[in-house]
């Protein structure tokens, strides 16, 4: 059985074109890590809490992976690395699997570790 991870990226002050470019960079990184199916999130309703529909659509990725902890952890690691490269610009990231949401934007590194472990354990085969 496979899982689909919805990844929503944002960057403070960025327009849709910038966010789309950032999502493209992350997509490339995920493919380099062996994730075989990463595509732009289909246009549709903005996710809950999204402030701008166009930016939300531009920053969305749909990642398909198997139900393994390694695959999901690889995706989360790439997303965390992307988040940390924002420098002084505030970046946001939201991951969702079957309605379960992980938001790492405001969490400390220690809290991110705990949140990631919990998220990965909930969505991995036993």
Secondary structure, DSSP 4 states (H G I P E B T S, - for coil): -EEEEEEEEEETT--HHHHHHHHHHHHHHHHHTT--EEEEPPS-SPPTT-S-HHHHHHTEEEEEEES-HHHHHHHHHHHHHHHHTTTTS-EEEEEEETTEEEE-TT--HHHHHHHHHHHHHHTS--
